[in-house]
Amino acid sequence: MNPTNNHLFLLEILAIIYDLNVKHSLIAIYIKFIENMSPFTIPSNPMLMRRFKLAFVLLLLLFAFFSIRNMGLLLVSKDKPLPSDMIFVLLGPVPDRALLAAEFFNDGLTHKILMANEYQAGLDAALAERLHIDKTSDVFVKALQSLNVPANAIEVLPDVAASTRDEAIILRNYLEQHSDIKSVMIVTSSFHGLRAKKLFSLAIEGLEHEVRLVVPENKHSVFNAKKWWSDRYSATMVALEYLKLTNFYFSDRFTL
């Protein structure tokens, strides 16, 4: 490959990044490198060498820029909502999750909504002092009922969860005892979708019966996936989720 072709090769990659679709772009760049690996040579002319280095640095900077820009979008699971035997609502922010669960229920996509109990540090001591504090699951139940979901369609499991990993284990244990459940929709906030799907998919792998799992995008969420850096809440959620994803890859996935 001559120096002119070297530059054309880099320009093609820059064009791919400019028209960024994260997954497809990464694949396209990888293929482009593989196709050009054997004949690819570094120019020997000093002027061409400087230009080559500049183009390569520009390529890396653009790649880093667009990768960072899309960090919020990568966190969102965009499974299509499907009719399911049950919805499992993950504990956390109530408004967006309750709205989505009620929407799916009222649209006839399910007839049953389940959730776990949430661990609250210091709750026992507070109750001993006669301080009444509603659990997150209690707030969810009230919110769902206010959105026309009947009480007999909501079930709060007695198991206590302190993390998404705990909730995945609780759901797996429930499914082991209810082989009639063949499909589950996980309802959570948008920023939580990717990690939730990874955890729950891994948790149910060992079940004796097959269960279809979907994690739809939550369009009621205030999380700004496209411009996550534009507000404090979205930026905080991105930072936290990537830390928790790191924990998933190095710890959680080995303990499910």
C-alpha positions in Angstrom: 0.0 0.0 0.0 1.5 3.4 -1.0 1.3 6.6 1.1 -1.6 7.9 -0.8 -3.6 4.7 -0.1 -2.5 5.0 3.6 -4.2 8.4 3.8 -7.3 7.2 1.9 -7.5 4.3 4.3 -7.5 6.7 7.3 -10.0 9.0 5.7 -12.4 6.0 5.2 -12.1 5.3 8.9 -12.8 8.9 9.8 -15.9 8.8 7.6 -17.1 5.7 9.4 -16.7 7.5 12.8 -18.4 10.6 11.5 -21.5 8.6 10.6 -21.3 6.9 14.0 -23.5 4.1 15.0 -21.4 2.6 17.9 -21.6 -1.1 17.4 -21.6 -1.0 13.6 -18.8 1.5 13.5 -16.5 -0.5 15.7 -17.2 -3.6 13.5 -16.6 -1.6 10.3 -13.3 -0.1 11.6 -12.1 -3.6 12.8 -12.8 -5.1 9.3 -11.1 -2.1 7.6 -8.0 -2.7 9.7 -8.0 -6.5 9.0 -8.5 -5.9 5.3 -5.5 -3.5 5.2 -3.2 -5.1 7.8 -1.0 -7.1 5.5 -0.2 -4.5 2.8 -0.3 -1.6 5.3 3.1 0.3 5.5 4.3 3.3 7.4 5.5 6.1 5.0 9.3 6.7 5.1 9.2 10.3 4.0 9.5 12.6 7.1 6.8 15.0 5.8 4.4 12.1 5.1 5.3 10.5 8.4 4.3 13.7 10.3 1.0 13.8 8.4 0.4 10.2 9.0 1.0 10.6 12.8 -1.3 13.7 12.8 -4.0 11.7 11.0 -3.7 8.8 13.4 -3.9 11.1 16.5 -6.9 12.8 15.0 -8.5 9.4 14.4 -7.9 8.5 18.1 -9.3 11.8 19.3 -12.4 11.5 17.2 -12.9 7.9 18.3 -12.6 8.9 22.0 -14.9 11.9 21.5 -17.7 9.9 19.9 -17.2 7.0 22.3 -17.6 9.3 25.3 -20.5 11.1 23.6 -22.4 7.8 23.3 -21.7 6.5 26.8 -25.3 7.2 27.8 -26.9 5.5 24.8 -24.8 2.4 25.4 -26.5 2.0 28.8 -30.0 1.8 27.4 -31.6 -1.6 26.6 -34.1 -1.2 23.7 -35.9 -4.6 23.7 -39.3 -4.5 22.2 -42.1 -4.8 24.8 -43.8 -8.1 24.4 -46.8 -9.8 26.0 -45.3 -11.6 29.1 -46.5 -13.8 31.9 -45.3 -11.2 34.4 -43.4 -8.0 35.0 -40.6 -7.8 37.5 -40.1 -4.2 38.7 -36.7 -3.3 40.0 -36.5 -1.2 43.1 -35.2 2.3 42.8 -36.7 5.5 41.3 -40.4 5.1 41.6 -42.0 7.5 39.1 -40.6 6.3 35.8 -40.7 2.6 36.8 -44.2 2.7 38.2 -45.5 4.6 35.1 -43.9 2.0 32.7 -45.1 -1.0 34.6 -48.7 0.4 34.8 -48.6 1.3 31.1 -47.7 -2.2 30.1 -50.3 -3.7 32.5 -53.1 -1.4 31.2 -52.1 -2.1 27.6 -52.7 -5.8 28.3 -49.1 -7.0 28.0 -49.2 -8.7 31.4 -51.6 -9.6 34.2 -49.1 -9.7 37.0 -46.5 -7.4 38.5 -43.9 -8.6 41.0 -41.1 -6.9 43.0 -38.8 -7.7 45.9 -38.5 -6.0 49.2 -35.7 -3.4 49.5 -33.1 -3.5 52.2 -32.9 -0.2 54.1 -30.0 0.3 56.4 -31.1 1.4 59.9 -34.8 0.4 59.3 -35.0 -1.9 62.3 -33.6 0.8 64.7 -36.0 3.3 63.2 -39.0 1.0 63.8 -37.8 0.4 67.3 -38.1 4.1 67.9 -41.6 4.1 66.5 -40.5 6.0 63.4 -42.7 4.9 60.5 -40.9 4.7 57.1 -42.5 3.4 54.0 -40.4 0.8 52.1 -39.8 1.4 48.4 -42.0 -1.5 47.6 -44.9 0.1 49.6 -44.5 3.3 47.6 -44.5 1.3 44.4 -47.7 -0.5 45.3 -49.5 2.8 46.1 -48.2 4.3 42.9 -49.3 1.3 40.8 -52.8 1.3 42.4 -53.1 5.0 41.7 -52.5 4.1 38.0 -55.4 1.6 37.9 -53.4 -1.5 38.6 -55.6 -3.6 41.0 -54.1 -4.8 44.3 -54.6 -8.5 43.4 -52.3 -8.0 40.3 -49.4 -6.8 42.5 -47.2 -9.1 44.5 -44.3 -8.1 46.8 -42.0 -11.0 47.5 -40.8 -11.4 51.1 -37.1 -11.6 50.0 -35.0 -8.6 50.7 -32.7 -7.2 48.0 -29.8 -4.8 48.6 -28.7 -4.7 44.9 -29.7 -5.6 41.4 -27.7 -8.8 41.7 -29.9 -9.7 44.7 -33.0 -9.0 42.7 -31.8 -11.3 39.9 -31.2 -14.1 42.4 -34.7 -13.5 43.9 -36.3 -13.7 40.5 -34.4 -16.9 39.6 -35.5 -18.5 42.8 -39.1 -17.5 42.1 -39.0 -18.9 38.6 -37.5 -22.2 39.8 -40.7 -22.6 41.9 -43.0 -21.4 39.1 -42.3 -23.4 35.9 -45.5 -22.0 34.4 -43.8 -18.7 33.9 -42.3 -18.6 30.4 -41.7 -14.9 29.8 -40.7 -11.9 32.0 -40.4 -8.2 31.3 -37.9 -6.4 33.5 -39.0 -2.8 34.2 -36.3 -0.4 35.3 -35.0 3.1 34.5 -33.3 3.7 31.2 -29.8 4.1 32.5 -30.1 0.8 34.3 -31.2 -1.3 31.3 -27.9 -2.7 30.0 -26.6 -3.9 33.4 -30.0 -5.2 34.4 -30.2 -7.3 31.3 -26.8 -8.7 31.7 -27.4 -9.7 35.4 -30.9 -11.2 34.9 -29.9 -13.0 31.7 -27.0 -14.6 33.4 -29.0 -15.4 36.5 -31.7 -17.4 34.6 -29.3 -19.4 32.4 -29.4 -22.4 34.6 -33.1 -22.8 34.9 -34.6 -26.1 33.9 -37.2 -24.4 31.7 -36.7 -21.7 29.2 -37.8 -18.1 30.1 -37.9 -15.3 27.6 -36.5 -12.1 29.1 -36.9 -8.6 27.7 -35.8 -5.3 29.1 -37.6 -2.4 27.3 -36.4 1.2 27.2 -38.1 3.3 29.8 -39.3 6.5 28.0 -40.7 7.9 31.2 -37.2 8.2 32.6 -35.7 11.7 32.9 -32.3 10.3 32.1 -30.9 12.1 29.0 -29.1 9.3 27.2 -28.2 11.4 24.1 -26.7 14.3 26.0 -25.9 12.7 29.4 -23.3 15.5 30.2 -25.9 18.2 30.0 -27.4 17.7 33.4 -26.1 16.6 36.8 -28.5 13.7 37.3 -27.7 12.1 33.9 -24.0 12.6 34.3 -24.1 11.1 37.8 -26.0 8.1 36.6 -23.6 7.4 33.7 -20.6 7.6 36.1 -22.3 5.3 38.7 -23.5 2.8 36.0 -20.0 2.4 34.5 -18.6 1.8 38.0 -21.3 -0.8 38.6 -20.7 -2.4 35.2 -17.0 -2.8 36.2 -18.1 -4.5 39.3 -20.4 -6.8 37.3 -17.5 -7.9 35.0 -15.0 -8.4 37.9 -17.3 -9.7 40.6 -21.1 -10.1 40.2 -21.1 -12.3 37.2 -19.0 -14.9 39.1 -21.4 -15.0 42.0 -24.7 -15.6 40.3 
